[in-house]
Amino acid sequence: RACAAFFKRTKIAGRSYLCRQGDGKCVFRKHERFMCRSCRFDKCVTFGLQYDNPRKRKTRAELDAEKESSLSTEERGGGTERAPVGTDDTESALDQSAASTSTFSPSLSTSLLDAVALAYQKFFERRLAHERQIVAKHRLRYFHHPTETFYTSSVKSYFEVFQMTIEESVPLFQHLCEGLGPLTVDQKATLFKGFLGRYYMAEGAILSAKYYKGDNKFMTSLITCVDGDHLEEWVELGDNIERVDDFLSVLKGYGKAYTDMLATIHSIDDITEREFHAMIVLAFCDVDLSSDIPDSVIESAEEMRRKMYEELQNYYRTELKLNDFSQRFGHVMTLSHNMSEACMIMNEEMRMYATMFGLYSDNALLRELFFD
């Protein structure tokens, strides 16, 4: 049924997909959320699926007209009181976006990537200030780097920084949502859970490659790190973890999985800021097709993705002066796919920490993100 629904959505929207690997021979695993859509569609055709009454695909002007009409209806119906950011509940944090007065609008902006760059810069500055406070609170030790000031992460500081990152990422996510038109709180919560992990893993991988290329070291946030060869340093006496040896064994297993994925990014040229901003858009637009997100929202996400592709290719031509940018473009796509897989590993890892070691059993926000 899931494949039939995917096939129908694809035909109705008139979409076409590119194979993730380029050879049209991607392997499928049951319940995999981020499988290659090109090969999945081809497999549907092979098995004889047909849709005889495809709907005419809406133009950009028609989609914008619908959004403007919906927004006008909302304005006539009155606003909604804002909820404070930073509560231990995903829907409460996201609900405030229904009444957002931000002027950011990716669908109408002159440049989608410029708008994302501005929103990310504000996000970065807020997080950096909070992280420095958390570092001082936990008295974290310095982590060696020849030019930057980094600190050794600990279990307690990691989860505190991670929760802060989740809360501070809500405004960035809200900005991206404005390109999709009106959304319910439930729809935003579903999109946010997918976006957060993919974005978080992409940022961590890129920062790790930027500052510790070729080394088995990981940036767990903007200024905190762990040494993959000495993961025992992540656990401190005050962390109160039972069965420390079992915990370290699990941690090393996941560390190996991340190392294998980071090998891809360590083997290529440095990712530019523009390419990273493109990856943020991809993290947002890679909607889980098994979710209950409406076709109209998926269409808008696909339109945002196409706009990003156009701007990124223009960046390669005009700013990097590349005649052939297929390799760099392919690297961005490969990294985005790897980060989707890393996100699934992270979700599994976080559930393991909670069920086996009780690391955040009393944290409503984290439990909602990784269990509900």
C-alpha positions, -999 to 999 in steps of 0.1 A, spaced: 0 0 0 29 24 8 44 18 -26 10 23 -43 5 56 -25 40 67 -34 34 58 -71 1 77 -71 17 108 -56 45 107 -81 21 105 -111 -2 132 -98 26 156 -91 43 148 -124 77 143 -106 108 128 -120 137 116 -98 174 110 -101 190 78 -90 210 83 -58 238 60 -71 234 69 -108 232 33 -121 195 26 -115 203 -5 -93 197 7 -58 190 -20 -32 158 -17 -11 155 -27 26 121 -32 42 109 -1 62 138 20 49 125 56 50 149 73 26 153 48 -2 161 59 -37 129 73 -52 139 69 -88 146 31 -84 115 27 -62 93 43 -89 109 21 -116 102 -10 -95 66 1 -92 63 3 -130 81 -31 -133 54 -47 -111 27 -32 -132 13 -3 -112 -6 22 -133 -25 54 -127 -49 63 -155 -61 97 -144 -31 118 -135 -39 153 -122 -25 182 -142 6 195 -123 1 229 -109 23 258 -121 44 279 -98 19 308 -102 -11 285 -92 7 273 -61 16 308 -50 -20 320 -56 -33 291 -34 -8 301 -6 -18 338 -8 -54 328 -6 -49 306 24 -28 333 41 -56 359 35 -81 335 50 -60 331 81 -55 368 85 -93 374 84 -97 347 110 -74 364 135 -40 354 150 -29 329 176 -10 337 208 26 328 207 39 299 229 74 303 244 103 286 227 122 262 249 94 241 265 99 204 269 73 196 242 79 196 204 44 207 195 44 235 220 76 248 206 64 246 170 29 260 177 43 295 178 51 294 141 14 296 133 15 332 143 51 340 130 56 375 118 89 367 101 94 382 66 114 352 55 96 334 26 117 310 5 91 307 -22 91 345 -28 126 354 -18 151 366 -44 174 339 -33 165 308 -12 201 301 -2 207 337 8 177 335 31 188 302 46 223 317 51 209 346 70 186 324 92 214 300 99 238 328 109 213 340 136 209 303 147 246 299 149 252 330 170 224 320 195 238 285 199 274 296 203 265 319 232 245 292 249 273 266 243 299 288 260 276 290 290 272 252 292 310 247 287 317 270 317 289 254 338 304 219 333 341 231 334 349 211 303 386 205 295 402 219 263 403 197 233 434 201 212 433 221 180 462 243 167 441 274 160 405 270 174 393 268 210 374 236 215 364 215 245 360 178 254 324 168 255 310 148 284 277 128 286 259 154 307 271 184 287 263 166 255 227 161 263 224 196 276 239 211 244 218 188 223 185 199 239 196 235 235 203 229 198 169 214 193 152 244 210 173 269 191 167 252 157 129 258 159 132 294 144 154 281 115 128 253 109 100 278 110 116 300 84 119 270 61 83 260 67 71 294 53 81 281 19 54 253 22 24 275 30 1 269 60 8 237 80 -9 221 110 11 217 142 11 179 138 25 183 102 52 206 115 61 182 143 65 153 117 86 174 94 107 187 123 116 153 136 130 143 102 147 176 96 165 178 129 184 146 127 195 151 91 206 186 97 224 178 129 244 149 114 253 170 83 266 199 104 286 176 127 301 157 97 311 189 79 326 205 110 345 173 118 360 172 83 368 209 84 388 209 117 399 172 120 402 159 85 417 125 84 415 121 122 391 100 142 377 130 160 341 142 160 326 176 165 295 170 187 285 206 185 299 240 175 327 239 201 327 205 218 344 173 205 350 137 213 381 116 204 370 85 186 402 67 198 395 76 235 357 74 239 362 66 276 370 103 280 333 111 272 323 95 305 330 113 337 326 103 373 296 125 378 276 110 349 263 82 371 261 57 343 256 21 353 274 -7 334 300 17 321 318 -10 302 286 -20 284 280 17 276 314 22 261 311 -10 240 278 3 226 293 38 221 323 24 202 300 4 179 281 35 169 314 54 166 326 29 141 294 34 120 299 72 120 336 68 111 327 48 81 303 75 69 327 103 76 353 86 54 333 99 24 334 135 34 371 133 45 380 121 10 366 151 -9 373 188 -12 361 211 16 324 218 15 317 255 10 292 275 31 269 277 1 269 240 -3 262 235 34 232 259 32 221 237 2 223 207 24 201 224 50 175 228 24 179 191 14 176 180 50 143 199 52 129 188 18 137 151 21 102 143 35 95 108 48 71 94 22 56 70 47 43 99 68 9 115 66 22 147 50 -3 159 23 6 158 -14 4 196 -16 31 200 10 53 174 -7 48 193 -40 59 225 -23 90 208 -8 99 195 -43 96 230 -57 119 243 -30 144 216 -38 143 225 -75 149 262 -66 179 252 -45 193 231 -73 190 260 -97 207 284 -73 235 260 -64 243 253 -101 243 291 -107 268 294 -78 291 269 -94 290 287 -127 293 323 -115 312 322 -83 333 291 -85 337 295 -123 332 258 -129 323 246 -164 319 211 -151 304 210 -116 290 175 -118 315 161 -93 309 188 -67 271 186 -72 274 148 -69 293 151 -36 266 173 -21 239 147 -31 260 118 -18 267 135 15 230 144 20 221 107 14 248 96 39 235 120 64 200 106 61 214 72 68 234 86 97 202 102 111 186 68 112 216 54 131 215 83 155 178 77 162 186 41 170 215 51 191 194 76 212 167 50 218 194 25 229 208 51 254 174 56 269 162 20 271 195 3 282 211 31 302 183 55 312 203 85 300 174 108 294 144 89 307 131 120 324 135 143 294 101 148 277 115 166 247 141 140 238 117 111 244 91 127 222 116 132 194 131 97 194 102 75 206 68 90 196 
